[in-house]
Amino acid sequence: MSSKKVVIWTSGIDNLINGEGLVGGLTVQMMHWANTFLKNDWEVISLTNNKTKNGLVLSNIIFKYLRKNAYLNIVFEPFIIFYFLYKNKPELLISRGASRTQFALMLATKTLGVKLVLMLASDTDVLKGKELIRHPWDRILFRLGLRNTKYIIAQNSKQEDLVRSLRGNKNKVIVIPNVWPVKEIANTYKSNSILWVSNFRELKRPNWFLELAKELPEYNFAMVGKSLDNKLFEQCKERALKLPNVRFLGGLSFVETDGLFSQHKLFVCTSEIEGFPNTFLQAWANQVPVITSFDPSDVVENENLGITFETIEEARLAIQTILGDKAKYADMQNAIKKYFKTAHHSQKQYERLIGMTQE
């Protein structure tokens, strides 16, 4: 058994491995990091929400149940986490995204001498007042945890700048875009169809995608995503059913969703704000260019990985430009292949993360 031990602080990886339920991009990224640590001879522990799975080992990851107190958690959370870490004795803990738990993690890890790395999940994590956290007091706790967490992984240059601007900042921060397993790409035929994958919420602007489908009846469109806003989800579903060139697939499992990227020729992102979307990596892993309203660190434009847009009209022109020019599409595929293996290789980024914590 390895002498090095890391806790991947998220629940849901067990469900992802078993193909159960719907999981978000945060869980997918944490699973990739868990697998990367395993490949580097770490003992990996993660969390489960199912008490009967306590101690269960899946794909060499050890799952531990962590008790939660819905109403008293804000008081007892630091003590529960302290006991959990004291009992399991990790050298390193990886957390991800904005949560009030970051404050409790910071206190417990400092007390026990455990290195804590926070991976940002969205630009909103470091925009004060914009954090995707419901209660104001939870936002305050997260901000305290963020400011006092020594090691921060930003997904893009904007996040890095925002971390460095924090008042009283003593963080070490480096940019590591999301990681993804490198695989050989089969040269499968892709029809002139366009894919959208996201959760249904206003800042993802799903109606923009439906407007594109309406304006481009010569192409086929597919929408995938679970409902975080039931009213918006139902409105989009009703609208999609009236468009003959749109398949509204709703929420799908990670495996089902991942398989769709090899079948479509373009991926469209209509979000107002992101971090570094896993969906970009799923697209690029299949050499699919992206048409996007959000460009992390300007990588899409700088590396010729797709086309960015600010308006629906610009998006429409971008789609027509790429799908109407076979040579341009092939150039983008070649650029994607070169960039993807360099920037998102999990082993290279693991070495940078470990290097940061050893400085």
C-alpha positions in Angstrom: 0.0 0.0 0.0 1.3 3.5 -0.8 2.6 5.7 2.0 1.2 8.8 0.3 -2.5 9.5 0.9 -4.8 12.1 -0.7 -8.4 13.0 0.0 -10.4 14.1 -3.1 -13.0 16.2 -1.3 -16.2 15.6 -3.2 -19.0 13.1 -3.3 -20.4 11.5 -6.4 -17.4 9.8 -7.9 -18.8 6.4 -6.7 -22.0 7.2 -8.6 -20.0 8.2 -11.7 -18.0 5.0 -11.7 -21.3 2.9 -11.3 -23.1 5.0 -14.0 -25.7 6.0 -11.4 -27.6 9.3 -11.5 -26.5 12.6 -13.1 -23.3 14.3 -12.1 -21.8 17.7 -12.9 -18.5 18.7 -14.4 -16.9 19.2 -11.0 -17.4 15.5 -10.1 -16.0 14.5 -13.5 -12.9 16.6 -13.0 -12.3 15.2 -9.5 -12.6 11.7 -10.8 -9.9 12.4 -13.4 -7.7 13.8 -10.6 -8.4 10.8 -8.4 -7.2 8.5 -11.3 -4.1 10.6 -11.9 -3.1 10.4 -8.2 -3.7 6.6 -8.4 -1.4 6.3 -11.3 1.3 8.1 -9.3 1.0 5.6 -6.4 -1.1 7.6 -4.0 -3.8 6.0 -1.8 -6.9 7.9 -2.8 -9.9 8.5 -0.6 -13.1 10.3 -1.6 -16.6 10.8 -0.1 -19.9 9.1 -0.5 -23.4 10.2 0.4 -24.4 6.6 0.9 -23.7 5.3 4.4 -23.7 1.7 3.2 -20.8 2.4 1.0 -18.5 3.5 3.8 -15.1 1.7 3.2 -16.1 0.5 -0.2 -13.3 0.4 -2.8 -14.3 1.1 -6.4 -11.7 1.4 -9.2 -9.1 1.5 -6.4 -10.6 4.6 -4.8 -11.6 4.2 -1.2 -15.0 5.8 -0.4 -15.7 7.1 3.1 -19.1 8.3 4.4 -19.1 11.7 6.0 -21.9 12.5 8.4 -23.9 15.7 7.6 -26.0 17.7 9.9 -28.4 19.8 7.8 -29.1 22.5 10.4 -26.2 22.4 12.8 -23.5 21.8 10.2 -22.3 25.4 10.3 -21.4 24.8 14.0 -20.2 21.2 13.9 -18.7 21.1 10.4 -15.1 22.0 11.4 -15.1 19.4 14.2 -16.6 16.7 11.9 -13.9 17.4 9.3 -11.2 17.6 11.8 -12.1 14.1 13.1 -12.3 12.7 9.6 -8.9 14.0 8.7 -7.3 13.0 12.0 -8.7 9.4 11.5 -7.6 9.1 7.9 -4.3 11.1 8.1 -3.8 12.3 4.5 -0.8 14.3 3.4 -2.9 16.3 0.9 -6.5 17.3 0.4 -8.0 18.5 -2.9 -11.2 20.6 -2.8 -13.0 22.2 -5.7 -15.5 25.0 -6.2 -17.1 27.5 -4.0 -18.6 26.1 -0.7 -18.7 27.3 2.9 -17.0 24.0 3.7 -13.7 25.6 2.5 -13.5 27.5 5.7 -13.8 24.3 7.8 -11.3 22.5 5.6 -8.8 25.4 6.0 -9.1 25.3 9.8 -8.8 21.5 10.0 -5.9 21.1 7.6 -3.9 23.9 9.2 -4.4 22.4 12.6 -3.3 18.9 11.4 -0.6 20.0 9.0 -2.4 18.7 5.9 -1.7 20.5 2.6 -4.9 21.9 1.2 -5.3 22.7 -2.5 -8.4 24.5 -3.7 -9.3 24.1 -7.4 -11.5 26.9 -8.7 -14.5 25.7 -10.7 -15.9 28.9 -12.2 -14.9 32.6 -12.5 -17.8 33.3 -10.1 -15.8 31.6 -7.3 -13.6 34.6 -7.1 -16.1 37.4 -7.9 -17.2 38.7 -4.6 -21.0 38.5 -4.3 -21.3 36.4 -7.5 -20.4 33.0 -5.9 -22.9 30.3 -6.7 -23.8 29.9 -3.0 -27.3 30.5 -1.7 -26.8 32.0 1.8 -24.9 35.2 2.5 -23.2 33.7 5.6 -22.0 30.8 3.6 -20.5 33.1 1.1 -18.6 34.9 3.9 -17.2 31.6 5.2 -16.1 30.6 1.7 -14.4 33.9 1.2 -12.5 33.5 4.5 -11.5 29.9 3.5 -10.4 31.1 0.0 -8.3 33.9 1.4 -6.5 31.6 3.9 -6.0 28.6 1.6 -2.4 28.6 0.6 -2.5 26.6 -2.6 -5.0 27.7 -5.3 -5.4 26.2 -8.8 -7.0 28.6 -11.2 -8.6 27.4 -14.5 -7.7 30.5 -16.5 -5.7 33.8 -16.4 -8.7 35.8 -15.2 -9.2 33.6 -12.2 -5.5 33.9 -11.4 -5.6 37.7 -11.5 -8.7 37.7 -9.3 -7.0 35.5 -6.7 -3.9 37.6 -6.7 -6.0 40.7 -6.1 -7.6 39.4 -2.9 -7.1 41.6 0.2 -4.5 40.1 2.5 -3.6 37.5 -0.2 -0.9 35.0 0.8 -2.0 32.4 -1.7 0.2 30.5 -4.1 -1.7 30.3 -7.4 -1.0 28.7 -10.7 -3.2 28.1 -13.8 -4.0 24.5 -14.6 -6.8 24.1 -17.2 -9.1 21.1 -16.6 -7.4 17.8 -17.3 -8.7 15.0 -19.5 -7.4 11.6 -20.4 -5.6 11.6 -23.8 -7.0 9.0 -26.2 -6.6 8.0 -29.8 -9.3 9.6 -31.9 -11.1 7.4 -34.4 -11.8 9.1 -37.7 -15.5 8.5 -37.5 -18.0 10.3 -39.7 -19.7 13.3 -38.2 -22.9 14.6 -39.7 -23.5 18.3 -39.9 -25.1 18.4 -36.5 -24.5 20.7 -33.6 -24.4 19.9 -29.9 -25.2 21.9 -26.7 -24.5 20.4 -23.3 -25.1 22.3 -20.0 -27.3 22.6 -17.0 -30.5 24.6 -17.6 -30.1 28.0 -15.8 -30.4 31.5 -17.1 -26.6 32.3 -17.2 -26.2 29.3 -19.6 -28.6 31.0 -22.1 -30.1 27.9 -23.7 -32.6 30.0 -25.6 -29.7 31.4 -27.6 -29.1 27.8 -28.9 -32.7 27.4 -29.8 -32.7 30.7 -31.6 -29.7 29.4 -33.7 -31.6 26.2 -34.5 -34.5 28.3 -35.7 -32.3 30.5 -37.9 -30.4 27.5 -39.3 -33.0 24.9 -40.4 -30.5 23.2 -42.7 -28.5 21.9 -39.7 -29.5 19.5 -36.9 -29.2 20.5 -33.3 -29.2 18.5 -30.0 -29.6 19.8 -26.4 -28.5 17.9 -23.3 -28.8 19.0 -19.7 -30.5 18.6 -16.4 -32.8 21.1 -14.9 -31.5 23.5 -12.3 -34.3 25.9 -13.2 -37.5 23.9 -13.8 -39.4 26.8 -15.4 -36.6 27.5 -17.9 -36.1 23.7 -18.6 -39.8 23.3 -19.5 -39.9 26.4 -21.6 -36.9 25.2 -23.6 -38.3 21.8 -23.9 -41.6 23.1 -25.3 -39.9 25.4 -27.7 -37.5 22.6 -28.9 -40.4 20.3 -29.6 -41.7 22.8 -32.1 -38.5 22.9 -34.0 -38.1 19.9 -36.4 -34.3 20.1 -36.5 -33.8 19.9 -32.7 -33.5 16.8 -30.5 -34.2 17.7 -26.8 -32.5 14.9 -24.8 -32.8 16.3 -21.3 -30.5 15.0 -18.6 -28.2 12.1 -19.5 -25.5 10.2 -17.6 -21.9 11.2 -18.1 -21.2 8.1 -20.3 -24.2 8.8 -22.5 -23.3 12.5 -22.9 -19.6 11.8 -23.6 -20.6 9.5 -26.4 -22.5 12.2 -28.2 -19.4 14.4 -28.9 -18.1 11.9 -31.4 -21.3 12.1 -33.3 -21.5 15.9 -33.8 -19.5 18.2 -35.9 -19.6 21.3 -33.7 -20.1 22.1 -30.0 -21.8 25.4 -29.0 -21.4 27.1 -25.6 -23.8 30.0 -25.0 -22.8 30.7 -21.3 -22.3 34.1 -19.9 -19.6 32.8 -17.6 -17.7 29.6 -17.0 -14.4 28.4 -15.6 -12.9 26.0 -18.0 -15.8 23.8 -19.2 -15.4 20.0 -19.3 -17.6 20.1 -22.4 -14.8 21.9 -24.3 -12.4 19.0 -23.4 -15.0 16.4 -24.4 -15.4 18.2 -27.7 -11.6 18.6 -28.3 -11.0 15.0 -27.2 -13.1 14.1 -30.3 -11.5 16.9 -32.4 -14.7 18.9 -32.5 -14.3 22.7 -32.7 -16.3 24.9 -30.3 -18.4 28.0 -31.1 -18.4 29.8 -27.8 -19.5 33.0 -26.1 -16.9 32.3 -23.3 -13.2 31.9 -24.0 -11.0 30.9 -21.0 -7.7 32.7 -21.2 -8.5 33.4 -24.9 -7.4 29.9 -25.8 -10.1 29.2 -28.4 -9.1 32.2 -30.5 -5.3 32.0 -29.8 -5.0 28.3 -30.6 -7.5 28.1 -33.5 -9.8 25.7 -31.5 -13.1 27.2 -32.7 -14.7 30.7 -33.0 -15.9 33.0 -30.3 -19.0 35.2 -30.5 -20.8 37.9 -28.6 -24.2 37.9 -30.3 -26.5 35.3 -31.8 -25.9 36.7 -35.3 -22.1 36.2 -34.8 -22.7 32.7 -33.7 -24.8 31.9 -36.7 -22.1 33.3 -39.0 -19.5 31.2 -37.2 -21.4 28.0 -37.6 -21.9 28.7 -41.3 -18.3 29.6 -41.8 -16.9 26.4 -40.2 -19.4 24.0 -41.7 -19.2 25.6 -45.1 -15.4 25.4 -45.4 -13.9 21.9 -45.2 -10.3 23.1 -45.3 -10.9 25.5 -42.3 -12.6 22.7 -40.4 -9.6 20.4 -41.0 -7.2 23.0 -39.9 -9.0 23.5 -36.7 -9.0 19.7 -36.1 -5.3 19.6 -36.5 -4.8 22.5 -34.1 -7.1 20.9 -31.5 -5.1 17.6 -31.7 -1.8 19.5 -31.1 -3.1 21.7 -28.4 -5.1 19.1 -26.5 -2.2 16.7 -25.8 0.0 19.6 -24.6 -2.3 21.6 -22.4 -4.6 19.1 -20.8 -2.4 16.0 -20.2 -3.2 14.9 -16.7 0.3 13.7 -15.8 2.0 17.0 -16.8 -0.5 19.0 -14.8 -0.2 16.6 -11.8 3.5 17.3 -11.8 2.9 21.1 -11.7 0.4 20.7 -8.8 2.8 18.7 -6.8 5.7 21.1 -7.6 3.6 24.0 -6.3 2.9 22.3 -2.9 6.6 21.5 -2.5 7.9 25.0 -2.9 
